[in-house]
C-alpha cells in the first residue's frame, strides 16, 4: 500500500511556515482570497472538512471547518490519511483543500474515498497547480517539487512510501484528463484556470521578509487586465467535483 510518510522534520517545516506567515501580511492576503473562494463554492454545505491543514491557516480564517492532516500538529483537529478518512459514509457536506491533491500518493484512491464520505450532492473544492506550456516550465525548472507528465496516476511517485511534502504538480491536470476519459462517482462540476499572478509575485514561502502590499495590488490589476491571456497561461486551477444526487 502506498502512503505519505510523516517525518519529525515535517513539524519543523510547518512551524517555519507559520513564522513566515506571521511576518508577511501580503502573503496572508493572497491565501485568504483562496480561502474565501473555496468557502464560496461550498457555501451552505456542512460539515466542511479541510484536508492537508498543515500549519492551520485555513482554520484560523474560518473556525467552522474540521481540519485534518497526515501530520500531527497543534493546529489539526483530526490526524488521518486522505485515502482512509475517519468519517462515516455519506456524512460530509464538503471537502476543501488548497495545494493538497498534488501531494497525495494515491489520487484515484482518494477520489473514491471522498465519494464514499460525501453526502449526495456533496462537493470537493480544491485549488491546485495547473499545467500549461508556461506553467510547465515554471514548475519543472523553478519549483522544488516534481513536475513530470509521464507518470502513472495510480502511482505518481516512484517510492512506495513518499515523504508527506513530496509533490508532483501535474497530478491535478492528469486527474482531470482521467475523469474526462473515465467518469466516476464524482463529476467535474467546475474547472476555473487562472494565472495566479498575485501569488507568483509573493514567491510563496521561499521569502521570509514582507513585500510591499501595493505590489500585490498591482499584480491583481495585471491579472484582471490580461483576462483570457492569463487563463491560457494558467499556473493554478479551481477544481470542483460533485457527488451525484
MDAnalysis code that builds the backbone (N, CA, C; Angstrom):
import MDAnalysis as mda
import numpy as np

u = mda.Universe.empty(735, n_residues=245, atom_resindex=np.repeat(np.arange(245), 3), trajectory=True)
u.add_TopologyAttr("name", ["N", "CA", "C"] * 245)
u.add_TopologyAttr("resid", np.arange(1, 246))
u.add_TopologyAttr("resname", ["UNK", "UNK", "UNK", "UNK", "UNK", "UNK", "UNK", "UNK", "UNK", "UNK", "UNK", "UNK", "UNK", "UNK", "UNK", "UNK", "UNK", "UNK", "UNK", "UNK", "UNK", "UNK", "UNK", "UNK", "UNK", "UNK", "UNK", "UNK", "UNK", "UNK", "UNK", "UNK", "UNK", "UNK", "UNK", "UNK", "UNK", "UNK", "UNK", "UNK", "UNK", "UNK", "UNK", "UNK", "UNK", "UNK", "UNK", "UNK", "UNK", "UNK", "UNK", "UNK", "UNK", "UNK", "UNK", "UNK", "UNK", "UNK", "UNK", "UNK", "UNK", "UNK", "UNK", "UNK", "UNK", "UNK", "UNK", "UNK", "UNK", "UNK", "UNK", "UNK", "UNK", "UNK", "UNK", "UNK", "UNK", "UNK", "UNK", "UNK", "UNK", "UNK", "UNK", "UNK", "UNK", "UNK", "UNK", "UNK", "UNK", "UNK", "UNK", "UNK", "UNK", "UNK", "UNK", "UNK", "UNK", "UNK", "UNK", "UNK", "UNK", "UNK", "UNK", "UNK", "UNK", "UNK", "UNK", "UNK", "UNK", "UNK", "UNK", "UNK", "UNK", "UNK", "UNK", "UNK", "UNK", "UNK", "UNK", "UNK", "UNK", "UNK", "UNK", "UNK", "UNK", "UNK", "UNK", "UNK", "UNK", "UNK", "UNK", "UNK", "UNK", "UNK", "UNK", "UNK", "UNK", "UNK", "UNK", "UNK", "UNK", "UNK", "UNK", "UNK", "UNK", "UNK", "UNK", "UNK", "UNK", "UNK", "UNK", "UNK", "UNK", "UNK", "UNK", "UNK", "UNK", "UNK", "UNK", "UNK", "UNK", "UNK", "UNK", "UNK", "UNK", "UNK", "UNK", "UNK", "UNK", "UNK", "UNK", "UNK", "UNK", "UNK", "UNK", "UNK", "UNK", "UNK", "UNK", "UNK", "UNK", "UNK", "UNK", "UNK", "UNK", "UNK", "UNK", "UNK", "UNK", "UNK", "UNK", "UNK", "UNK", "UNK", "UNK", "UNK", "UNK", "UNK", "UNK", "UNK", "UNK", "UNK", "UNK", "UNK", "UNK", "UNK", "UNK", "UNK", "UNK", "UNK", "UNK", "UNK", "UNK", "UNK", "UNK", "UNK", "UNK", "UNK", "UNK", "UNK", "UNK", "UNK", "UNK", "UNK", "UNK", "UNK", "UNK", "UNK", "UNK", "UNK", "UNK", "UNK", "UNK", "UNK", "UNK", "UNK", "UNK", "UNK", "UNK", "UNK", "UNK", "UNK", "UNK", "UNK", "UNK"])
u.atoms.positions = np.array([
    [0.853, -1.211, 0.000],
    [0.000, 0.000, 0.000],
    [0.878, 1.247, 0.000],
    [0.462, 2.218, -0.770],
    [1.227, 3.467, -0.861],
    [0.738, 4.430, 0.198],
    [1.664, 5.182, 0.778],
    [1.265, 6.132, 1.822],
    [2.258, 7.274, 1.904],
    [1.785, 8.381, 2.478],
    [2.675, 9.504, 2.769],
    [3.280, 9.272, 4.143],
    [4.564, 9.458, 4.249],
    [5.275, 9.118, 5.477],
    [5.691, 10.387, 6.214],
    [5.043, 10.705, 7.358],
    [5.463, 11.876, 8.127],
    [6.854, 11.663, 8.720],
    [7.591, 12.754, 8.874],
    [8.912, 12.718, 9.496],
    [8.940, 13.743, 10.624],
    [9.882, 13.566, 11.541],
    [9.992, 14.520, 12.642],
    [10.288, 15.921, 12.125],
    [11.006, 16.012, 10.991],
    [11.341, 17.318, 10.430],
    [10.130, 18.019, 9.817],
    [9.036, 17.272, 9.563],
    [7.844, 17.887, 8.984],
    [7.257, 18.941, 9.907],
    [7.304, 18.698, 11.216],
    [6.789, 19.687, 12.158],
    [7.634, 20.947, 12.116],
    [8.939, 20.808, 11.963],
    [9.811, 21.980, 11.813],
    [9.442, 22.757, 10.563],
    [9.141, 22.017, 9.484],
    [8.739, 22.636, 8.218],
    [7.462, 23.454, 8.402],
    [6.489, 22.860, 9.088],
    [5.216, 23.534, 9.329],
    [5.416, 24.766, 10.212],
    [6.227, 24.638, 11.242],
    [6.470, 25.767, 12.140],
    [7.187, 26.911, 11.421],
    [8.078, 26.559, 10.515],
    [8.753, 27.601, 9.725],
    [7.739, 28.358, 8.872],
    [6.790, 27.622, 8.291],
    [5.744, 28.275, 7.508],
    [4.923, 29.226, 8.383],
    [4.661, 28.840, 9.611],
    [3.889, 29.715, 10.495],
    [4.671, 30.993, 10.824],
    [5.976, 30.873, 10.970],
    [6.799, 32.057, 11.240],
    [6.779, 33.016, 10.053],
    [6.898, 32.463, 8.857],
    [6.857, 33.298, 7.647],
    [5.487, 33.933, 7.498],
    [4.445, 33.158, 7.755],
    [3.061, 33.638, 7.664],
    [2.858, 34.849, 8.584],
    [3.352, 34.755, 9.788],
    [3.177, 35.834, 10.759],
    [3.891, 37.106, 10.326],
    [4.982, 36.958, 9.581],
    [5.799, 38.111, 9.191],
    [5.365, 38.749, 7.874],
    [4.426, 38.102, 7.133],
    [4.149, 38.566, 5.775],
    [2.657, 38.792, 5.538],
    [2.156, 39.984, 5.820],
    [0.731, 40.252, 5.622],
    [0.288, 40.146, 4.174],
    [1.174, 40.456, 3.224],
    [0.779, 40.377, 1.808],
    [0.591, 38.931, 1.363],
    [1.371, 38.009, 1.923],
    [1.192, 36.589, 1.630],
    [-0.120, 36.091, 2.225],
    [-0.422, 36.536, 3.443],
    [-1.685, 36.155, 4.079],
    [-2.876, 36.627, 3.250],
    [-2.784, 37.822, 2.690],
    [-3.914, 38.357, 1.922],
    [-4.190, 37.522, 0.677],
    [-3.137, 36.996, 0.046],
    [-3.319, 36.160, -1.143],
    [-3.980, 34.843, -0.756],
    [-3.487, 34.220, 0.303],
    [-4.082, 32.962, 0.740],
    [-5.506, 33.152, 1.216],
    [-5.780, 34.256, 1.866],
    [-7.138, 34.485, 2.351],
    [-8.127, 34.644, 1.202],
    [-7.664, 35.129, 0.060],
    [-8.519, 35.144, -1.131],
    [-8.841, 33.722, -1.583],
    [-7.844, 32.843, -1.534],
    [-8.074, 31.441, -1.867],
    [-9.092, 30.820, -0.906],
    [-8.904, 31.066, 0.393],
    [-9.814, 30.506, 1.385],
    [-11.247, 30.989, 1.131],
    [-11.386, 32.275, 0.877],
    [-12.722, 32.847, 0.662],
    [-13.396, 32.226, -0.556],
    [-12.639, 32.000, -1.617],
    [-13.213, 31.409, -2.827],
    [-13.652, 29.972, -2.581],
    [-12.837, 29.197, -1.877],
    [-13.217, 27.821, -1.572],
    [-14.487, 27.787, -0.715],
    [-14.601, 28.689, 0.241],
    [-15.796, 28.726, 1.083],
    [-17.025, 29.165, 0.293],
    [-16.854, 30.083, -0.651],
    [-17.981, 30.493, -1.502],
    [-18.515, 29.295, -2.288],
    [-17.611, 28.483, -2.772],
    [-18.005, 27.333, -3.585],
    [-18.844, 26.342, -2.787],
    [-18.486, 26.118, -1.525],
    [-19.172, 25.087, -0.731],
    [-20.194, 25.676, 0.237],
    [-20.531, 26.931, 0.048],
    [-21.460, 27.606, 0.960],
    [-22.757, 26.818, 1.130],
    [-23.207, 26.697, 2.369],
    [-24.459, 26.021, 2.667],
    [-24.323, 24.541, 2.947],
    [-23.132, 23.999, 2.742],
    [-22.914, 22.568, 2.995],
    [-22.181, 22.372, 4.314],
    [-22.629, 21.391, 5.083],
    [-21.989, 21.081, 6.365],
    [-21.986, 19.573, 6.579],
    [-21.045, 19.066, 7.347],
    [-19.848, 19.771, 7.807],
    [-18.849, 19.959, 6.670],
    [-17.959, 20.935, 6.840],
    [-16.872, 21.164, 5.895],
    [-15.596, 20.606, 6.506],
    [-14.929, 19.731, 5.774],
    [-13.688, 19.114, 6.236],
    [-12.541, 19.601, 5.358],
    [-11.514, 20.132, 6.000],
    [-10.309, 20.532, 5.268],
    [-9.308, 19.388, 5.286],
    [-8.736, 19.084, 4.137],
    [-7.676, 18.088, 4.025],
    [-6.342, 18.799, 3.880],
    [-5.302, 18.248, 4.484],
    [-3.967, 18.842, 4.380],
    [-3.866, 20.180, 5.077],
    [-4.378, 20.255, 6.301],
    [-4.429, 21.545, 7.018],
    [-3.059, 22.091, 7.370],
    [-2.065, 21.208, 7.569],
    [-0.702, 21.661, 7.829],
    [-0.598, 22.684, 8.946],
    [-0.184, 23.912, 8.604],
    [0.013, 24.949, 9.636],
    [-1.277, 25.529, 10.214],
    [-2.430, 25.136, 9.691],
    [-3.695, 25.562, 10.278],
    [-4.180, 26.937, 9.863],
    [-3.707, 27.441, 8.728],
    [-4.080, 28.799, 8.317],
    [-5.561, 28.908, 7.951],
    [-6.090, 27.892, 7.278],
    [-7.496, 27.932, 6.853],
    [-8.408, 27.914, 8.087],
    [-8.066, 27.093, 9.062],
    [-8.870, 27.005, 10.291],
    [-8.863, 28.342, 11.035],
    [-7.741, 29.048, 10.999],
    [-7.684, 30.369, 11.635],
    [-8.591, 31.361, 10.906],
    [-8.684, 31.193, 9.585],
    [-9.527, 32.083, 8.796],
    [-11.010, 31.764, 9.005],
    [-11.315, 30.460, 9.075],
    [-12.710, 30.033, 9.251],
    [-12.742, 28.880, 10.246],
    [-13.126, 29.184, 11.466],
    [-13.051, 28.201, 12.558],
    [-14.101, 27.107, 12.442],
    [-15.076, 27.282, 11.546],
    [-16.182, 26.329, 11.460],
    [-15.863, 25.037, 10.758],
    [-14.678, 24.917, 10.156],
    [-14.367, 23.672, 9.461],
    [-13.630, 22.693, 10.371],
    [-13.600, 21.435, 9.962],
    [-12.839, 20.389, 10.645],
    [-11.519, 20.234, 9.908],
    [-10.418, 20.507, 10.574],
    [-9.107, 20.460, 9.917],
    [-8.470, 19.081, 10.111],
    [-7.927, 18.527, 9.023],
    [-7.272, 17.215, 9.084],
    [-5.926, 17.283, 8.382],
    [-5.040, 16.399, 8.793],
    [-3.738, 16.284, 8.128],
    [-3.124, 14.940, 8.501],
    [-2.216, 14.468, 7.659],
    [-1.495, 13.231, 7.950],
    [-0.448, 13.446, 9.047],
    [-0.086, 14.716, 9.284],
    [0.906, 15.071, 10.293],
    [0.196, 15.620, 11.524],
    [0.591, 15.143, 12.688],
    [0.011, 15.638, 13.934],
    [0.654, 16.969, 14.309],
    [-0.169, 18.019, 14.367],
    [0.302, 19.332, 14.799],
    [-0.742, 19.928, 15.745],
    [-0.379, 20.968, 16.484],
    [-1.360, 21.605, 17.384],
    [-2.514, 22.274, 16.644],
    [-2.426, 22.403, 15.317],
    [-3.424, 23.158, 14.564],
    [-4.366, 22.256, 13.776],
    [-4.336, 20.961, 14.062],
    [-5.145, 19.994, 13.325],
    [-6.136, 19.319, 14.268],
    [-7.395, 19.215, 13.833],
    [-8.421, 18.566, 14.654],
    [-8.332, 17.042, 14.586],
    [-8.064, 16.518, 13.374],
    [-8.057, 15.070, 13.160],
    [-6.816, 14.692, 12.366],
    [-6.053, 13.724, 12.864],
    [-4.897, 13.211, 12.127],
    [-5.344, 11.978, 11.354],
    [-5.207, 12.029, 10.014],
    [-5.664, 10.910, 9.193],
    [-5.045, 10.991, 7.810],
    [-5.099, 9.880, 7.111],
    [-4.684, 9.777, 5.715],
    [-5.879, 10.148, 4.843],
    [-5.665, 10.953, 3.812],
    [-6.763, 11.357, 2.934],
    [-7.380, 10.174, 2.199],
    [-6.644, 9.073, 2.100],
    [-7.159, 7.879, 1.430],
    [-7.857, 6.924, 2.405],
    [-7.927, 7.295, 3.667],
    [-8.616, 6.484, 4.680],
    [-9.245, 7.432, 5.691],
    [-10.257, 8.149, 5.264],
    [-10.867, 9.188, 6.091],
    [-11.719, 8.578, 7.209],
    [-11.601, 9.085, 8.431],
    [-12.316, 8.507, 9.575],
    [-13.729, 9.062, 9.734],
    [-14.451, 9.162, 8.621],
    [-15.810, 9.698, 8.642],
    [-16.756, 8.645, 8.088],
    [-17.974, 8.637, 8.599],
    [-18.973, 7.684, 8.121],
    [-19.327, 7.966, 6.660],
    [-19.777, 6.969, 5.976],
    [-20.235, 7.145, 4.603],
    [-21.406, 8.130, 4.573],
    [-21.395, 8.990, 3.573],
    [-22.461, 9.970, 3.352],
    [-22.668, 10.880, 4.570],
    [-21.558, 11.340, 5.158],
    [-21.677, 12.170, 6.366],
    [-21.035, 13.542, 6.226],
    [-20.313, 13.812, 5.136],
    [-19.569, 15.062, 4.968],
    [-20.214, 15.896, 3.853],
    [-20.470, 17.162, 4.157],
    [-21.085, 18.039, 3.159],
    [-20.117, 18.497, 2.093],
    [-18.865, 18.788, 2.500],
    [-17.878, 19.295, 1.544],
    [-16.474, 19.020, 2.058],
    [-15.583, 18.794, 1.129],
    [-14.151, 18.701, 1.406],
    [-13.475, 19.882, 0.728],
    [-12.604, 20.573, 1.446],
    [-11.861, 21.690, 0.867],
    [-10.369, 21.404, 1.010],
    [-9.603, 21.818, 0.011],
    [-8.162, 21.548, 0.040],
    [-7.426, 22.558, -0.824],
    [-6.328, 23.022, -0.311],
    [-5.508, 24.011, -1.003],
    [-4.092, 23.457, -1.134],
    [-3.686, 23.200, -2.367],
    [-2.353, 22.641, -2.643],
    [-2.128, 21.328, -1.890],
    [-3.088, 20.426, -2.005],
    [-3.005, 19.144, -1.305],
    [-3.023, 17.966, -2.275],
    [-3.915, 17.995, -3.259],
    [-4.066, 16.854, -4.167],
    [-2.732, 16.425, -4.773],
    [-1.905, 17.391, -5.164],
    [-0.666, 17.029, -5.866],
    [0.400, 16.460, -4.936],
    [0.056, 16.337, -3.640],
    [0.940, 15.659, -2.690],
    [0.483, 14.231, -2.380],
    [-0.694, 13.841, -2.833],
    [-1.253, 12.555, -2.433],
    [-0.626, 11.406, -3.224],
    [-0.215, 10.337, -2.539],
    [0.437, 9.228, -3.235],
    [-0.514, 8.385, -4.078],
    [-1.825, 8.460, -3.768],
    [-2.822, 7.652, -4.497],
    [-4.044, 8.515, -4.814],
    [-3.947, 9.405, -5.796],
    [-5.058, 10.332, -6.073],
    [-6.371, 9.639, -6.400],
    [-6.326, 8.537, -7.137],
    [-7.565, 7.850, -7.501],
    [-8.204, 7.194, -6.278],
    [-7.380, 6.657, -5.383],
    [-7.922, 6.097, -4.143],
    [-8.565, 7.195, -3.300],
    [-7.934, 8.369, -3.288],
    [-8.522, 9.488, -2.550],
    [-9.885, 9.858, -3.111],
    [-10.019, 9.918, -4.423],
    [-11.295, 10.306, -5.025],
    [-12.390, 9.296, -4.680],
    [-12.038, 8.029, -4.651],
    [-13.010, 7.005, -4.262],
    [-13.424, 7.170, -2.801],
    [-12.448, 7.471, -1.945],
    [-12.740, 7.671, -0.528],
    [-13.579, 8.935, -0.323],
    [-13.286, 9.979, -1.077],
    [-14.081, 11.210, -0.991],
    [-15.520, 10.949, -1.407],
    [-15.699, 10.164, -2.469],
    [-17.056, 9.827, -2.916],
    [-17.805, 9.046, -1.840],
    [-17.093, 8.240, -1.083],
    [-17.728, 7.473, -0.008],
    [-18.246, 8.374, 1.102],
    [-17.424, 9.319, 1.561],
    [-17.808, 10.099, 2.752],
    [-18.744, 11.258, 2.424],
    [-18.782, 11.711, 1.182],
    [-19.635, 12.851, 0.836],
    [-21.109, 12.462, 0.800],
    [-21.943, 13.391, 1.226],
    [-23.384, 13.207, 1.078],
    [-23.732, 13.334, -0.409],
    [-24.883, 12.796, -0.839],
    [-25.306, 13.028, -2.223],
    [-25.366, 14.527, -2.529],
    [-24.750, 14.934, -3.610],
    [-24.660, 16.351, -3.947],
    [-23.505, 17.067, -3.275],
    [-22.745, 16.365, -2.425],
    [-21.603, 16.967, -1.737],
    [-20.486, 17.332, -2.700],
    [-19.598, 18.210, -2.244],
    [-18.577, 18.789, -3.108],
    [-17.168, 18.578, -2.576],
    [-16.229, 18.486, -3.501],
    [-14.809, 18.713, -3.197],
    [-14.434, 20.003, -3.910],
    [-13.886, 20.952, -3.189],
    [-13.392, 22.199, -3.788],
    [-11.898, 22.289, -3.510],
    [-11.109, 22.430, -4.558],
    [-9.659, 22.451, -4.401],
    [-9.030, 23.503, -5.304],
    [-7.967, 24.110, -4.827],
    [-7.123, 24.970, -5.653],
    [-5.771, 24.291, -5.741],
    [-5.323, 24.060, -6.984],
    [-4.148, 23.241, -7.221],
    [-3.305, 23.830, -8.355],
    [-2.056, 23.395, -8.475],
    [-1.272, 23.765, -9.658],
    [-1.966, 23.291, -10.936],
    [-1.763, 24.047, -12.021],
    [-2.326, 23.661, -13.319],
    [-1.226, 23.736, -14.376],
    [-1.324, 22.864, -15.354],
    [-0.268, 22.760, -16.357],
    [-0.673, 23.408, -17.677],
    [0.112, 24.383, -18.088],
    [0.083, 24.990, -19.413],
    [1.537, 25.021, -19.889],
    [1.789, 25.339, -21.144],
    [3.206, 25.429, -21.559],
    [4.034, 26.350, -20.665],
    [3.453, 27.485, -20.270],
    [4.167, 28.422, -19.395],
    [4.400, 27.824, -18.018],
    [3.327, 27.285, -17.405],
    [3.461, 26.800, -16.029],
    [4.307, 25.531, -15.962],
    [4.300, 24.744, -17.039],
    [5.138, 23.540, -17.029],
    [6.608, 23.925, -16.856],
    [7.040, 24.934, -17.591],
    [8.430, 25.395, -17.454],
    [8.691, 25.921, -16.042],
    [7.711, 26.633, -15.525],
    [7.849, 27.203, -14.176],
    [7.984, 26.101, -13.127],
    [7.073, 25.136, -13.170],
    [7.092, 24.066, -12.172],
    [8.242, 23.089, -12.397],
    [8.590, 22.890, -13.642],
    [9.633, 21.908, -13.955],
    [11.021, 22.393, -13.551],
    [11.290, 23.693, -13.783],
    [12.663, 24.171, -13.625],
    [12.863, 25.185, -12.501],
    [11.775, 25.725, -11.946],
    [11.934, 26.754, -10.917],
    [11.176, 26.429, -9.626],
    [10.756, 25.186, -9.487],
    [9.986, 24.788, -8.305],
    [10.631, 23.557, -7.695],
    [10.529, 23.437, -6.363],
    [11.229, 22.360, -5.679],
    [10.547, 21.005, -5.807],
    [9.278, 20.974, -6.240],
    [8.563, 19.712, -6.378],
    [8.703, 19.142, -7.789],
    [8.338, 17.871, -7.928],
    [8.389, 17.225, -9.233],
    [7.344, 17.826, -10.179],
    [7.628, 17.732, -11.462],
    [6.660, 18.115, -12.485],
    [6.924, 17.235, -13.699],
    [6.297, 16.065, -13.720],
    [6.529, 15.095, -14.785],
    [5.196, 14.626, -15.340],
    [4.967, 14.877, -16.627],
    [3.716, 14.469, -17.266],
    [3.672, 12.970, -17.522],
    [4.828, 12.365, -17.708],
    [4.874, 10.929, -17.969],
    [4.922, 10.169, -16.635],
    [3.778, 10.026, -16.058],
    [3.702, 9.284, -14.803],
    [2.360, 8.569, -14.748],
    [2.318, 7.510, -13.972],
    [1.109, 6.721, -13.779],
    [0.302, 7.351, -12.658],
    [-0.898, 7.806, -12.959],
    [-1.726, 8.478, -11.955],
    [-2.022, 7.559, -10.766],
    [-2.016, 6.250, -10.998],
    [-2.251, 5.318, -9.898],
    [-1.056, 5.276, -8.953],
    [0.133, 5.578, -9.484],
    [1.356, 5.591, -8.682],
    [2.245, 6.731, -9.153],
    [1.905, 7.953, -8.795],
    [2.649, 9.102, -9.324],
    [4.045, 9.281, -8.751],
    [4.346, 8.580, -7.670],
    [5.658, 8.714, -7.043],
    [6.389, 7.384, -7.118],
    [7.683, 7.453, -7.353],
    [8.469, 6.238, -7.540],
    [8.557, 5.418, -6.255],
    [8.761, 6.067, -5.149],
    [8.901, 5.356, -3.878],
    [7.534, 4.942, -3.344],
    [7.450, 3.761, -2.753],
    [6.181, 3.278, -2.210],
    [5.756, 4.075, -0.974],
    [6.740, 4.633, -0.262],
    [6.427, 5.438, 0.917],
    [7.080, 6.802, 0.748],
    [6.336, 7.717, 0.175],
    [6.838, 9.056, -0.087],
    [6.825, 9.876, 1.197],
    [7.596, 10.933, 1.226],
    [7.533, 11.881, 2.332],
    [6.290, 12.751, 2.183],
    [5.758, 13.208, 3.290],
    [4.462, 13.885, 3.285],
    [4.430, 15.102, 2.366],
    [5.533, 15.849, 2.272],
    [5.516, 17.086, 1.493],
    [6.084, 16.924, 0.080],
    [6.398, 15.706, -0.341],
    [6.767, 15.478, -1.738],
    [5.539, 15.720, -2.605],
    [5.737, 16.329, -3.773],
    [4.604, 16.615, -4.642],
    [4.959, 16.484, -6.100],
    [3.920, 16.400, -6.934],
    [4.080, 16.419, -8.388],
    [2.993, 17.323, -8.952],
    [3.395, 18.449, -9.515],
    [2.444, 19.491, -9.938],
    [1.516, 19.047, -11.056],
    [1.828, 17.949, -11.746],
    [0.984, 17.523, -12.863],
    [-0.197, 16.660, -12.436],
    [-0.250, 16.240, -11.174],
    [-1.316, 15.335, -10.732],
    [-2.719, 15.901, -10.976],
    [-3.033, 17.157, -10.612],
    [-4.390, 17.662, -10.871],
    [-4.749, 17.650, -12.358],
    [-3.812, 18.044, -13.210],
    [-4.032, 18.049, -14.658],
    [-4.325, 16.632, -15.158],
    [-3.530, 15.682, -14.696],
    [-3.705, 14.292, -15.124],
    [-5.020, 13.713, -14.582],
    [-5.413, 14.126, -13.387],
    [-6.669, 13.634, -12.817],
    [-7.866, 14.111, -13.631],
    [-7.848, 15.374, -14.041],
    [-8.935, 15.893, -14.871],
    [-8.979, 15.134, -16.197],
    [-7.829, 14.906, -16.809],
    [-7.768, 14.102, -18.036],
    [-8.392, 12.730, -17.818],
    [-8.036, 12.106, -16.709],
    [-8.545, 10.767, -16.394],
    [-10.067, 10.765, -16.286],
    [-10.639, 11.756, -15.605],
    [-12.083, 11.785, -15.419],
    [-12.824, 12.137, -16.702],
    [-12.175, 12.846, -17.620],
    [-12.802, 13.069, -18.920],
    [-12.918, 11.758, -19.690],
    [-11.925, 10.885, -19.527],
    [-11.937, 9.591, -20.220],
    [-12.811, 8.569, -19.495],
    [-12.734, 8.577, -18.164],
    [-13.402, 7.556, -17.361],
    [-14.186, 8.219, -16.231],
    [-15.406, 8.692, -16.515],
    [-16.210, 9.319, -15.457],
    [-16.449, 8.348, -14.305],
    [-16.491, 8.902, -13.098],
    [-16.687, 8.070, -11.909],
    [-17.836, 8.568, -11.070],
    [-17.797, 8.246, -9.777],
    [-18.866, 8.640, -8.864],
    [-18.890, 10.151, -8.639],
    [-17.782, 10.824, -8.925],
    [-17.705, 12.278, -8.827],
    [-17.575, 12.868, -10.228],
    [-18.270, 13.951, -10.474],
    [-18.125, 14.619, -11.775],
    [-17.457, 15.972, -11.576],
    [-16.698, 16.390, -12.561],
    [-16.063, 17.700, -12.504],
    [-17.107, 18.754, -12.825],
    [-17.537, 19.494, -11.804],
    [-18.604, 20.481, -11.970],
    [-18.072, 21.849, -12.379],
    [-16.804, 22.110, -12.084],
    [-16.240, 23.431, -12.398],
    [-14.730, 23.316, -12.547],
    [-14.225, 23.940, -13.575],
    [-12.780, 23.979, -13.817],
    [-12.419, 25.420, -14.201],
    [-11.890, 26.147, -13.261],
    [-11.575, 27.564, -13.470],
    [-10.074, 27.767, -13.387],
    [-9.444, 27.991, -14.531],
    [-7.997, 28.164, -14.581],
    [-7.654, 29.642, -14.429],
    [-6.555, 29.930, -13.741],
    [-6.153, 31.323, -13.595],
    [-4.639, 31.425, -13.487],
    [-4.143, 32.586, -13.839],
    [-2.700, 32.817, -13.868],
    [-2.089, 32.772, -12.472],
    [-2.784, 33.345, -11.492],
    [-2.265, 33.348, -10.124],
    [-1.097, 34.301, -9.923],
    [-1.144, 35.428, -10.631],
    [-0.034, 36.375, -10.570],
    [0.213, 36.937, -9.161],
    [-0.823, 37.259, -8.382],
    [-0.551, 37.754, -7.027],
    [0.275, 36.779, -6.198],
    [-0.027, 35.483, -6.308],
    [0.774, 34.507, -5.563],
    [2.195, 34.433, -6.117],
    [2.334, 34.446, -7.423],
    [3.662, 34.328, -8.027],
    [4.594, 35.444, -7.565],
    [4.087, 36.651, -7.461],
    [4.968, 37.762, -7.093],
    [5.345, 37.735, -5.606],
    [4.606, 36.950, -4.796],
    [4.991, 36.831, -3.380],
    [6.179, 35.893, -3.189],
    [6.458, 35.027, -4.172],
    [7.462, 33.961, -4.047],
    [7.085, 32.948, -2.971],
    [5.804, 32.917, -2.598],
    [5.333, 31.941, -1.634],
    [6.111, 31.985, -0.329],
    [6.382, 30.807, 0.205],
    [7.078, 30.708, 1.480],
    [8.591, 30.636, 1.322],
    [9.073, 30.868, 0.123],
    [10.514, 30.907, -0.089],
    [11.116, 32.184, 0.490],
    [10.316, 33.222, 0.572],
    [10.783, 34.516, 1.074],
    [10.328, 34.692, 2.510],
    [11.200, 35.170, 3.356],
    [10.859, 35.328, 4.772],
    [10.443, 36.754, 5.128],
    [10.828, 37.727, 4.303],
    [10.519, 39.126, 4.623],
    [9.354, 39.612, 3.768],
    [8.560, 40.538, 4.305],
    [7.381, 41.003, 3.575],
    [7.733, 41.844, 2.353],
    [6.814, 41.840, 1.400],
    [6.889, 42.685, 0.215],
    [5.841, 43.788, 0.329],
    [6.010, 44.885, -0.391],
    [5.006, 45.964, -0.324],
    [3.628, 45.473, -0.765],
    [2.617, 45.821, -0.014],
    [1.243, 45.416, -0.344],
    [0.834, 45.939, -1.709],
    [1.351, 47.116, -2.085],
    [0.986, 47.690, -3.387],
    [1.457, 46.815, -4.546],
    [2.488, 46.007, -4.323],
    [2.954, 45.091, -5.359],
    [1.899, 44.024, -5.641],
    [1.255, 43.532, -4.589],
    [0.198, 42.533, -4.752],
    [-1.017, 43.159, -5.432],
    [-1.324, 44.390, -5.068],
    [-2.442, 45.098, -5.704],
    [-2.190, 45.272, -7.193],
    [-0.957, 45.610, -7.544],
    [-0.592, 45.762, -8.952],
    [-0.717, 44.427, -9.695],
    [-0.331, 43.337, -9.022],
    [-0.426, 42.003, -9.636],
    [-1.883, 41.626, -9.881],
    [-2.761, 41.958, -8.948],
    [-4.190, 41.683, -9.130],
    [-4.732, 42.465, -10.323],
    [-4.332, 43.729, -10.429],
    [-4.779, 44.558, -11.545],
    [-4.298, 43.971, -12.874],
    [-3.038, 43.560, -12.919],
    [-2.477, 42.991, -14.155],
    [-3.191, 41.704, -14.545],
    [-3.537, 40.896, -13.556],
    [-4.237, 39.640, -13.872],
    [-5.605, 39.920, -14.474],
    [-6.322, 40.900, -13.913],
    [-7.618, 41.276, -14.497],
    [-7.439, 41.813, -15.900],
    [-6.392, 42.581, -16.114],
    [-6.132, 43.187, -17.422],
    [-5.812, 42.123, -18.473],
    [-5.092, 41.099, -18.081],
    [-4.697, 40.047, -19.019],
    [-5.879, 39.187, -19.462],
    [-6.860, 39.026, -18.596],
    [-8.069, 38.296, -18.954],
    [-7.783, 36.900, -19.490],
    [-8.335, 36.560, -20.682],
    [-8.147, 35.216, -21.240],
    [-6.683, 34.850, -21.457],
    [-5.844, 35.825, -21.771],
    [-4.425, 35.537, -21.972],
    [-3.817, 34.949, -20.703],
    [-4.229, 35.468, -19.563],
    [-3.739, 34.922, -18.299],
    [-4.209, 33.503, -18.069],
    [-5.477, 33.223, -18.432],
    [-6.007, 31.878, -18.224],
    [-5.325, 30.865, -19.135],
    [-4.953, 31.287, -20.344],
    [-4.248, 30.369, -21.261],
    [-2.856, 30.030, -20.732],
    [-2.336, 30.883, -19.850],
    [-1.030, 30.639, -19.236],
    [-1.173, 30.323, -17.748],
    [-2.284, 29.696, -17.410],
    [-2.626, 29.456, -16.008],
    [-1.549, 28.661, -15.284],
    [-1.333, 29.029, -14.028],
    [-0.479, 28.241, -13.137],
    [-1.305, 27.541, -12.062],
    [-2.570, 27.925, -11.954],
    [-3.454, 27.373, -10.923],
    [-4.825, 27.072, -11.522],
    [-5.572, 26.233, -10.825],
    [-6.955, 25.981, -11.206],
    [-7.789, 25.721, -9.962],
    [-9.003, 26.254, -9.998],
    [-10.021, 25.905, -9.006],
    [-10.822, 24.742, -9.612],
    [-10.780, 23.601, -8.968],
    [-11.474, 22.412, -9.442],
    [-12.548, 22.048, -8.424],
    [-13.781, 21.850, -8.919],
    [-14.901, 21.499, -8.047],
    [-15.506, 20.197, -8.551],
    [-15.569, 19.204, -7.683],
    [-16.117, 17.896, -8.005],
    [-17.376, 17.693, -7.205],
    [-18.390, 17.101, -7.821],
    [-19.673, 16.906, -7.122],
    [-20.090, 15.442, -7.184],
    [-20.595, 14.966, -6.054],
    [-21.151, 13.611, -5.992],
    [-22.598, 13.664, -6.482],
    [-22.985, 12.642, -7.222],
    [-24.340, 12.597, -7.772],
    [-25.374, 12.628, -6.670],
    [-26.519, 13.222, -6.979],
    [-27.625, 13.294, -6.019],
    [-28.275, 11.928, -5.844],
])
